[in-house]
Amino acid sequence: QLHEIDCESAFVAGATRGLVIGSVVGVTISPALNKIDAKAISENFITSSKILSVKNIRRLAASTASSALTFGLFCGLFDGATCATAHLRGKSDWKNQVVGGLSAGSVLGIGKGKYGMIATAVTV
């Protein structure tokens, strides 16, 4: 039985969920990826000049924005393509999610060439 939801709403709901998850991931992994001094953060968060530097704040913001947009795009495309496939097929089963995952993964792989796009679609 198909849910009575339009696919645009599914896309928006997925993108919103992805933006939130991506923001959390971006804030969490940014110190490790951008070499922010995690020890200084844990010892004295407020007074640490290393965490409050403009350079570190910019790195954190860029990492968070990048993760949020990537997760938002992926989740939105996944939910939208899954919904569209379900409506086209008239069935709600695991095959719709496979098509949604392949679609979202292939879009994220754009710019990596034909084989890179295929690899991203299959492995994401």
Secondary structure, DSSP 8 states (H G I E B T S, - for coil): ---S--HHHHHHHHHHHHHHHHHHHHHHHHHHHTT--HHHHHH-TTT-TTTSSHHHHHHHHHHHHHHHHHHHHHHHHHHHHHHHHHHHHT--SHHHHHHHHHHHHHHHTTTSHHHHHHHHHHH-
